[in-house]
Amino acid sequence: MIRRTALRALTTVAVASAVTLPLTEGARAVTPATAANGAAIKADDDNPFRWMELNGLRADFQFMCPAGHCVGFWSLVLTDDVAQEKFEGGKFFVHAPATGEFSFFLDTDIAVRTVTNAGHVRLVDTEFMRSHPRVEVRYGDPDQPGRARVVASATTLM
């Protein structure tokens, strides 16, 4: 029982760290329209996904203002045509097929391993993506990733 509680606490700390790193890595304390020096923000300049081949995904820049401190960050979301498909009986999850590892989605401001709604697919874990040559968004049973349907993928171009 103590081991399970310690593992859950360690997992929570790891997820919290993983969420804040990508947000702070490329984040700026800004208002949505301008940077601190008053210059307009050019989101395209900082896109960490521009060197990836995206299939069924697109890069999305957005602002989040937790506790009144706005940050801009990049994420990957499903393209409109993929997001509009019918999905029933499973969950979306992020899987690296080369290693069998899983990542997480950002649901509002909480890191979650799976989501049931295609509109909640939002990948922000750039460190995970940089350390795996191919990352897939799959739909099905996360306990059986080999049987799940590949919905979208991101491949790092070397």
C-alpha positions as CSV (number, residue, x, y, z in Angstrom):
1,M,0.0,0.0,0.0
2,I,2.8,2.4,0.9
3,R,4.6,1.6,-2.4
4,R,1.5,2.3,-4.4
5,T,1.0,5.6,-2.6
6,A,4.7,6.6,-3.1
7,L,4.4,5.6,-6.8
8,R,1.3,7.7,-7.3
9,A,3.0,10.7,-5.6
10,L,6.1,10.3,-7.8
11,T,4.0,10.1,-10.9
12,T,2.1,13.2,-10.0
13,V,5.4,15.1,-9.5
14,A,6.8,13.8,-12.7
15,V,3.7,14.8,-14.7
16,A,3.6,18.3,-13.1
17,S,7.2,18.8,-14.0
18,A,6.7,17.5,-17.6
19,V,3.7,19.9,-18.0
20,T,5.5,23.0,-16.8
21,L,8.8,22.5,-18.7
22,P,7.4,22.8,-22.2
23,L,5.1,25.6,-21.1
24,T,8.0,27.6,-19.5
25,E,10.5,26.5,-22.1
26,G,8.9,28.5,-24.9
27,A,6.6,30.6,-22.8
28,R,6.8,34.4,-22.4
29,A,5.1,36.4,-19.8
30,V,3.0,38.5,-22.2
31,T,-0.3,39.9,-22.9
32,P,-2.0,38.1,-25.8
33,A,-1.2,40.9,-28.2
34,T,2.3,42.1,-27.4
35,A,5.6,41.0,-25.9
36,A,7.1,42.7,-22.8
37,N,8.9,45.3,-25.0
38,G,5.7,46.2,-26.9
39,A,6.6,44.3,-30.1
40,A,4.0,42.1,-31.6
41,I,4.5,38.4,-31.0
42,K,5.2,36.3,-34.1
43,A,4.2,32.9,-33.2
44,D,5.5,31.3,-36.4
45,D,9.1,32.1,-35.4
46,D,9.1,29.8,-32.3
47,N,7.2,26.8,-33.7
48,P,9.0,23.8,-32.2
49,F,7.2,21.4,-34.5
50,R,8.2,23.0,-37.8
51,W,10.9,20.3,-38.4
52,M,8.4,17.5,-38.0
53,E,6.4,15.7,-40.6
54,L,2.8,15.8,-39.4
55,N,0.1,13.4,-40.5
56,G,-3.4,14.2,-39.1
57,L,-1.9,16.8,-36.7
58,R,-1.3,20.5,-37.0
59,A,0.7,23.0,-34.9
60,D,-1.5,25.3,-32.8
61,F,-0.3,28.4,-30.9
62,Q,-2.4,29.6,-28.1
63,F,-2.4,31.5,-24.9
64,M,-3.2,30.3,-21.4
65,C,-3.6,32.7,-18.5
66,P,-3.4,30.8,-15.2
67,A,-3.7,33.1,-12.2
68,G,-3.5,36.1,-14.5
69,H,0.0,35.3,-15.9
70,C,-0.4,34.8,-19.6
71,V,1.9,32.5,-21.5
72,G,1.9,31.5,-25.2
73,F,2.7,28.0,-26.1
74,W,2.8,25.6,-29.1
75,S,1.0,22.3,-29.2
76,L,-0.1,19.7,-31.7
77,V,-3.9,19.1,-32.2
78,L,-5.8,16.9,-34.6
79,T,-6.6,18.4,-38.0
80,D,-10.2,19.3,-38.5
81,D,-10.9,16.4,-40.9
82,V,-9.5,13.8,-38.4
83,A,-11.2,15.4,-35.4
84,Q,-14.6,15.2,-37.2
85,E,-14.4,11.5,-37.7
86,K,-16.6,9.2,-35.6
87,F,-14.8,7.6,-32.7
88,E,-16.6,5.2,-30.4
89,G,-15.6,2.7,-27.7
90,G,-12.0,3.7,-27.0
91,K,-9.7,6.4,-25.8
92,F,-7.1,8.6,-27.5
93,F,-3.5,8.1,-26.2
94,V,0.0,9.1,-27.3
95,H,2.4,6.2,-28.1
96,A,6.0,5.9,-29.3
97,P,6.0,2.7,-31.3
98,A,9.8,2.3,-31.3
99,T,10.0,2.1,-27.5
100,G,6.5,1.3,-26.5
101,E,6.4,4.4,-24.2
102,F,3.4,6.7,-23.6
103,S,3.2,10.4,-23.3
104,F,0.3,12.7,-22.2
105,F,-2.2,15.3,-23.5
106,L,-2.8,18.7,-21.9
107,D,-6.5,18.9,-21.0
108,T,-7.0,22.6,-20.1
109,D,-4.0,22.8,-17.7
110,I,-3.9,19.2,-16.5
111,A,-1.7,16.4,-18.0
112,V,-3.8,13.3,-18.7
113,R,-2.7,10.0,-20.3
114,T,-6.0,9.5,-22.3
115,V,-8.9,11.6,-23.5
116,T,-12.2,10.4,-25.0
117,N,-13.0,13.5,-27.1
118,A,-11.0,14.2,-30.3
119,G,-11.2,18.0,-29.4
120,H,-9.1,17.3,-26.3
121,V,-6.1,15.9,-28.1
122,R,-3.4,18.4,-27.4
123,L,0.3,17.4,-27.4
124,V,2.7,19.7,-25.6
125,D,5.5,17.3,-24.5
126,T,8.2,18.5,-26.9
127,E,10.9,16.6,-24.9
128,F,9.1,13.3,-25.5
129,M,8.7,14.1,-29.2
130,R,12.4,15.1,-29.6
131,S,13.5,11.9,-27.9
132,H,11.4,9.6,-30.2
133,P,11.7,9.5,-34.0
134,R,7.9,8.8,-34.4
135,V,5.0,9.6,-32.1
136,E,1.5,8.4,-32.8
137,V,-1.9,9.4,-31.6
138,R,-3.9,6.2,-31.3
139,Y,-7.5,5.4,-30.6
140,G,-8.5,2.2,-28.8
141,D,-7.5,0.4,-25.6
142,P,-4.3,2.0,-24.1
143,D,-3.5,-1.4,-22.5
144,Q,-3.3,-3.0,-25.9
145,P,-1.6,-0.3,-28.1
146,G,-0.7,-2.7,-30.9
147,R,-4.4,-3.2,-31.6
148,A,-5.3,0.5,-31.4
149,R,-6.0,2.5,-34.6
150,V,-3.3,5.0,-35.5
151,V,-5.2,8.3,-36.0
152,A,-2.3,10.7,-36.5
153,S,1.5,10.8,-36.3
154,A,4.4,13.2,-35.9
155,T,7.8,12.1,-37.3
156,T,11.0,14.0,-36.5
157,L,12.9,14.9,-39.7
158,M,16.6,14.4,-39.4
